[in-house]
């Protein structure tokens, strides 16, 4: 694995978390390939092979729907909160022509409108990442949460 490849993968991670922590849902969508998908699932369901997920955006059109729901449909209907993502890549494996699988640990903190901060969720990302001449994009991102119950509702992707 070359340093250039790892830098492209890390730059994608940075773009992803900067978009979410900045509440830039269009920027979040831009981190996915045209055939990209996003699934957020509890480890318990993942381990049992159950296809029950908190978020299951299994095609790019559903990713686009997620952006619409967060920015338009749900806007003003929930108590907003600020997130801070902390991510650590722990593995990266070449899967073929410009396709890589990465595993990263994550912790997401949230701060509510009253200024209280807590841990929203922790877990691991299992990603398939495509590299091309213009950088890296997620072919798939699977956020596997350590628990199946968060301390509050989750509006934004993890």
C-alpha positions as CSV (number, residue, x, y, z in Angstrom):
1,X,0.0,0.0,0.0
2,X,1.6,3.3,-1.1
3,X,1.6,6.4,1.0
4,X,-0.3,8.2,-1.8
5,X,-3.2,5.7,-1.7
6,X,-3.5,6.0,2.1
7,X,-3.4,9.8,1.8
8,X,-6.3,9.7,-0.7
9,X,-8.3,7.4,1.6
10,X,-7.6,9.6,4.7
11,X,-8.6,12.7,2.7
12,X,-11.9,11.1,1.9
13,X,-12.4,10.4,5.6
14,X,-11.7,14.0,6.4
15,X,-14.1,15.3,3.8
16,X,-16.8,13.0,5.1
17,X,-16.5,14.0,8.8
18,X,-16.0,17.7,7.9
19,X,-19.3,17.6,5.9
20,X,-21.2,15.9,8.7
21,X,-19.8,18.1,11.5
22,X,-20.5,21.1,9.3
23,X,-24.0,20.0,8.6
24,X,-23.2,20.0,4.9
25,X,-25.4,17.2,3.6
26,X,-24.5,18.0,-0.1
27,X,-20.8,17.7,0.9
28,X,-21.6,14.4,2.6
29,X,-23.3,13.1,-0.6
30,X,-20.3,14.2,-2.7
31,X,-18.1,11.6,-0.8
32,X,-20.0,8.7,-2.4
33,X,-19.5,7.2,-5.8
34,X,-22.4,7.2,-8.3
35,X,-23.1,3.6,-7.3
36,X,-22.4,4.3,-3.6
37,X,-24.4,3.1,-0.6
38,X,-24.6,3.8,3.1
39,X,-25.8,1.6,5.9
40,X,-25.9,2.3,9.6
41,X,-26.6,-0.9,11.6
42,X,-26.2,-2.1,15.2
43,X,-23.5,-4.6,15.8
44,X,-26.1,-7.0,17.3
45,X,-28.0,-7.1,14.0
46,X,-24.8,-7.2,11.9
47,X,-23.5,-10.2,13.9
48,X,-26.8,-12.0,13.6
49,X,-27.0,-11.4,9.9
50,X,-30.3,-9.4,10.3
51,X,-30.9,-6.8,7.6
52,X,-32.5,-4.4,10.1
53,X,-30.7,-1.1,10.0
54,X,-31.1,2.4,11.4
55,X,-30.3,3.8,8.0
56,X,-30.2,1.8,4.8
57,X,-29.4,3.9,1.8
58,X,-28.6,1.0,-0.6
59,X,-28.3,3.1,-3.8
60,X,-27.3,6.6,-4.7
61,X,-30.9,7.7,-5.1
62,X,-31.6,6.8,-1.5
63,X,-28.5,8.8,-0.5
64,X,-30.0,11.7,-2.3
65,X,-33.3,11.1,-0.5
66,X,-31.4,11.2,2.8
67,X,-30.1,14.6,2.0
68,X,-33.6,15.8,1.1
69,X,-35.1,14.5,4.3
70,X,-32.5,16.0,6.5
71,X,-32.4,19.4,4.8
72,X,-36.0,19.9,3.7
73,X,-38.6,17.4,5.0
74,X,-37.4,17.2,8.7
75,X,-35.9,20.8,8.8
76,X,-37.3,22.5,11.9
77,X,-39.1,19.4,13.2
78,X,-36.3,18.2,15.5
79,X,-34.0,19.6,18.2
80,X,-30.8,20.2,16.3
81,X,-27.5,19.0,17.6
82,X,-23.8,19.4,16.8
83,X,-21.7,16.4,16.0
84,X,-17.9,15.8,16.3
85,X,-16.6,12.7,14.7
86,X,-13.3,11.1,15.7
87,X,-12.1,8.4,13.3
88,X,-9.0,6.1,13.3
89,X,-8.2,3.9,10.4
90,X,-7.1,0.5,11.6
91,X,-6.9,-1.5,8.4
92,X,-6.7,-1.2,4.6
93,X,-6.7,-4.0,2.1
94,X,-6.5,-3.8,-1.7
95,X,-9.5,-5.6,-3.3
96,X,-8.7,-5.2,-7.0
97,X,-8.3,-2.5,-9.5
98,X,-8.5,0.8,-7.6
99,X,-10.8,-0.7,-5.0
100,X,-9.8,-0.9,-1.3
101,X,-11.5,-2.1,1.9
102,X,-10.9,-0.1,5.0
103,X,-11.9,-0.6,8.6
104,X,-11.9,2.4,11.0
105,X,-13.0,2.9,14.5
106,X,-15.3,5.9,15.2
107,X,-16.7,7.8,18.1
108,X,-19.3,10.5,17.5
109,X,-20.0,13.1,20.2
110,X,-23.0,15.4,20.2
111,X,-23.8,18.7,21.8
112,X,-27.5,19.6,22.3
113,X,-29.1,23.0,22.1
114,X,-28.5,23.4,25.9
115,X,-24.8,23.0,25.5
116,X,-24.6,19.5,27.0
117,X,-22.1,17.1,25.3
118,X,-22.2,13.3,25.3
119,X,-21.3,10.3,23.3
120,X,-23.8,9.7,20.6
121,X,-22.4,6.4,19.3
122,X,-19.2,4.5,18.8
123,X,-18.4,1.6,16.5
124,X,-16.6,0.8,13.3
125,X,-16.8,1.8,9.6
126,X,-16.3,-1.0,7.1
127,X,-15.8,0.7,3.7
128,X,-15.2,-0.1,0.1
129,X,-13.4,2.9,-1.4
130,X,-12.8,3.5,-5.1
131,X,-9.8,5.5,-6.3
132,X,-9.8,7.4,-9.5
133,X,-7.9,10.3,-11.1
134,X,-9.8,12.9,-9.0
135,X,-9.4,11.2,-5.6
136,X,-11.4,8.6,-3.6
137,X,-15.1,8.0,-3.1
138,X,-17.1,5.5,-1.0
139,X,-18.5,2.6,-3.0
140,X,-20.1,1.5,0.3
141,X,-19.9,2.7,3.8
142,X,-21.2,0.5,6.6
143,X,-21.3,2.2,10.0
144,X,-21.6,-0.6,12.6
145,X,-22.7,0.8,15.9
146,X,-21.5,-0.9,19.1
147,X,-24.9,-0.6,20.7
148,X,-28.4,-0.8,19.3
149,X,-29.7,2.1,21.4
150,X,-28.4,5.7,21.2
151,X,-28.9,8.2,24.0
152,X,-31.0,10.3,21.6
153,X,-32.5,10.2,18.2
154,X,-30.1,10.2,15.2
155,X,-31.0,12.6,12.3
156,X,-27.6,12.9,10.6
157,X,-25.7,10.0,9.2
158,X,-23.0,8.6,11.5
